[in-house]
Amino acid sequence: MGHKTYFVSDFHLGIDADLTSSEREKKIVSWLDSVKSDAEAIYLVGDVFDYWFEYRHVVPKGFVRLFGKLAELRDQGISIYFFIGNHDMWMFSYFTDELGIPIFKAPIELDLHGKKFIIGHGDGLGPGDHGYKIIKAIFSNKICQRLFSFIHPSIGIPLMKYFSKKSRTYTEDDSEFSTEKGEWLVEYCEEKIKTTDVDYFIFGHRHLPIDFRLSNGKSRYINLGEWMHFCSYAVFDGESLQLKFFESRYTKIFGNSI
């Protein structure tokens, strides 16, 4: 059993970018192979899929290489945790039932080797973005989910692909780290440390690899970036946490900690 904890998000499998979705899936599997020898746990922090709706007896086709690798790692005793994002918020029990991977629908607070973490996808946190928060409330509503499940998958899954494309375009339009005053997740973290002692905030969603030291001089906001271009992730060795890149031509880390 290894001793390192890995955090990764925003694979957005199902759409093409620098690589096709299939090529990116193979790259992700290679990364999982590269970390399995020293991994104690792996946190998948949302938007693993660019679109997902899980019917009772149907899931979107594809991703079998990823599923097979995750099953292999679980069989080896590596803990894996899945946080739903805004693109795969309609993930229900499939990962838990088939792979033994628990699903989290909201951020959690966690102690790892004496360090306090808050982990979540990051969508809908902090001030602003009120339009998205309304949409998320609708999409998260159990009645709305139930009604959508009556739509045949041949229609429902293409609809989810359309909505996901619109949401992704909105996220990618904001492709520069501004300042702590213009970053909703930074503002969320700054508000949180007023009442909670936190070492690391781990989020995805923002699509930029960010390492930002907060105003108390101790806490850090880490954004995991994405795998359409950056192929970035974070690793915690029990004492310190680093943002890294896997076989990527992009190596820029945004923020103020590096």
C-alpha positions in Angstrom: 0.0 0.0 0.0 1.3 3.4 -0.9 1.4 6.6 1.2 0.5 9.4 -1.3 -2.9 10.9 -2.0 -3.7 12.1 -5.5 -6.3 14.6 -6.6 -7.4 15.1 -10.2 -10.4 16.6 -11.9 -12.0 17.8 -15.2 -11.1 15.0 -17.6 -14.2 15.9 -19.6 -14.2 12.5 -21.3 -16.7 12.5 -24.2 -15.4 15.5 -26.0 -12.3 16.1 -28.1 -9.6 18.8 -27.3 -5.9 18.6 -27.7 -6.4 14.9 -28.0 -9.6 13.0 -28.9 -11.6 11.7 -26.0 -10.4 8.2 -26.7 -6.8 9.3 -26.8 -7.2 11.3 -23.6 -8.8 8.3 -21.9 -5.7 6.2 -22.7 -3.5 9.0 -21.4 -5.5 9.1 -18.1 -5.1 5.3 -17.8 -1.4 5.7 -18.3 -1.3 8.3 -15.5 -3.2 6.0 -13.2 -0.7 3.3 -14.0 2.1 5.7 -13.1 0.8 6.5 -9.7 -0.6 3.2 -8.5 2.6 2.0 -7.0 2.6 4.7 -4.3 -1.0 5.7 -4.1 -2.9 5.4 -0.9 -6.0 7.2 -2.3 -7.2 8.9 -5.4 -9.8 11.7 -5.4 -11.7 12.3 -8.7 -12.9 15.8 -8.1 -15.7 16.2 -10.6 -16.3 16.6 -14.3 -14.7 13.2 -15.1 -17.2 13.1 -17.9 -18.3 15.9 -20.1 -21.9 14.6 -20.0 -23.5 12.0 -17.8 -27.0 10.9 -17.1 -27.4 7.6 -15.3 -30.6 5.8 -16.0 -31.6 2.9 -13.8 -30.5 0.4 -16.4 -28.5 2.5 -18.9 -25.3 4.6 -18.6 -23.6 6.5 -21.4 -21.5 4.2 -23.6 -17.7 4.3 -23.7 -15.0 4.8 -21.0 -14.4 1.1 -20.6 -10.7 1.5 -20.3 -11.1 4.0 -17.5 -13.7 1.8 -15.7 -11.4 -1.2 -16.1 -8.4 0.6 -14.6 -10.4 2.0 -11.7 -11.7 -1.5 -10.9 -8.1 -2.8 -11.0 -6.9 -0.2 -8.6 -9.8 -0.8 -6.2 -9.0 -4.5 -6.3 -5.4 -3.6 -5.3 -6.8 -1.9 -2.2 -6.4 1.7 -3.4 -9.2 4.0 -2.1 -10.9 6.0 -4.8 -13.5 8.8 -4.2 -15.7 10.5 -6.8 -17.1 14.0 -6.4 -19.7 15.0 -8.9 -19.2 18.1 -10.9 -21.6 20.3 -12.9 -21.2 18.1 -16.0 -21.7 14.7 -14.2 -24.0 15.8 -11.4 -26.5 13.1 -12.5 -24.1 10.4 -11.3 -26.1 8.2 -8.8 -25.1 4.7 -7.7 -23.3 3.2 -10.7 -19.7 3.8 -9.4 -20.6 2.7 -5.9 -22.4 -0.5 -7.1 -20.0 -1.5 -9.8 -16.6 -0.2 -8.6 -17.0 0.3 -4.9 -16.3 4.0 -5.3 -18.3 6.3 -3.0 -20.0 9.4 -4.5 -19.9 12.9 -2.9 -22.4 15.5 -4.0 -21.0 18.4 -1.8 -17.6 19.5 -0.5 -16.3 17.5 2.5 -13.9 18.4 5.3 -11.2 15.8 5.8 -8.1 15.2 8.0 -5.2 13.6 6.1 -2.0 13.0 8.1 -2.7 15.9 10.4 -3.6 18.4 7.7 -7.1 19.8 7.2 -8.6 19.6 3.7 -11.8 20.9 2.2 -12.4 19.0 -1.1 -15.1 19.5 -3.7 -15.7 20.3 -7.3 -16.2 24.0 -6.6 -19.1 24.8 -8.8 -21.7 27.2 -7.2 -19.4 28.2 -4.3 -18.6 31.7 -3.3 -20.5 34.9 -4.3 -21.9 35.6 -7.8 -22.8 33.3 -10.6 -26.4 33.4 -9.5 -27.7 32.2 -12.9 -25.7 29.0 -12.7 -26.8 28.4 -9.1 -30.4 28.6 -10.1 -29.8 26.1 -13.0 -27.9 23.8 -10.6 -30.8 23.8 -8.1 -33.1 22.8 -10.9 -30.8 20.0 -12.2 -30.2 18.8 -8.7 -33.9 18.6 -7.9 -35.0 15.0 -7.5 -38.4 15.6 -9.2 -36.7 17.1 -12.2 -34.2 14.2 -12.4 -37.1 11.7 -12.2 -39.0 13.5 -15.0 -35.9 13.5 -17.2 -35.4 9.8 -16.6 -38.6 9.2 -18.5 -37.0 10.6 -21.7 -35.5 7.8 -23.8 -31.7 7.6 -23.6 -31.4 8.1 -27.4 -32.9 11.6 -26.8 -31.8 12.3 -23.2 -28.1 11.7 -23.6 -27.8 14.0 -26.7 -29.7 16.6 -24.7 -27.2 16.3 -21.9 -24.3 16.6 -24.4 -25.9 19.9 -25.6 -26.3 21.3 -22.1 -22.7 20.3 -21.2 -21.3 22.0 -24.3 -23.1 25.3 -23.3 -21.8 25.0 -19.7 -18.2 24.2 -20.8 -18.1 27.2 -23.2 -19.1 29.4 -20.3 -16.3 28.0 -18.0 -13.6 28.2 -20.7 -14.4 31.8 -21.6 -12.9 32.8 -18.2 -9.5 31.5 -18.9 -7.2 33.8 -16.9 -6.6 34.0 -13.2 -7.6 37.6 -12.3 -7.0 38.5 -8.7 -8.3 37.2 -5.4 -11.0 39.9 -5.7 -12.2 38.4 -9.0 -12.0 34.8 -8.1 -15.2 33.4 -6.5 -13.4 30.3 -5.1 -10.7 32.5 -3.5 -13.4 34.6 -2.0 -15.1 31.4 -0.7 -11.9 30.2 0.8 -11.1 33.6 2.4 -14.6 33.6 4.1 -14.2 30.0 5.2 -10.8 30.5 7.0 -12.4 33.1 9.2 -14.2 30.4 11.1 -12.4 27.1 10.1 -8.7 26.1 10.3 -7.9 24.7 6.9 -4.5 23.8 5.4 -5.7 23.0 1.8 -8.8 23.8 -0.2 -8.9 21.4 -3.2 -11.2 22.3 -6.1 -11.7 21.7 -9.8 -14.2 23.4 -12.1 -12.0 26.5 -12.7 -10.0 24.8 -15.5 -6.7 26.5 -14.4 -4.0 24.9 -12.3 -3.9 27.4 -9.4 -1.8 27.5 -6.2 -2.9 30.5 -4.2 -1.8 31.3 -0.6 -4.6 32.9 1.3 -4.5 36.0 3.5 -3.7 34.1 6.7 -0.4 33.1 5.2 -1.0 29.4 5.9 -4.0 28.1 4.0 -3.7 27.3 0.3 -6.4 27.2 -2.4 -5.4 24.5 -5.0 -7.3 24.3 -8.3 -6.6 21.1 -10.1 -6.9 22.5 -13.7 -8.1 20.1 -16.4 -7.1 17.4 -18.8 -8.2 18.8 -22.1 -5.0 20.8 -22.3 -3.0 21.0 -19.0 -3.2 17.4 -17.7 -2.5 18.7 -14.2 -3.1 17.1 -10.8 -2.0 17.4 -7.2 -0.2 15.0 -4.9 0.0 15.0 -1.1 2.9 13.0 0.4 1.7 13.3 4.0 3.7 16.5 4.6 3.3 18.8 1.6 1.2 19.2 -1.5 2.3 19.9 -5.0 0.6 20.6 -8.4 2.1 18.6 -11.2 1.7 18.0 -14.9 1.6 14.6 -16.7 3.2 14.6 -20.2 2.0 18.1 -20.9 3.4 21.0 -22.9 1.6 23.3 -20.5 3.4 23.9 -17.2 2.2 27.3 -15.9 0.7 27.4 -12.4 -1.4 30.4 -11.7 -1.6 32.1 -8.3 0.9 33.4 -5.8 2.4 30.4 -4.0 4.9 29.2 -6.6 
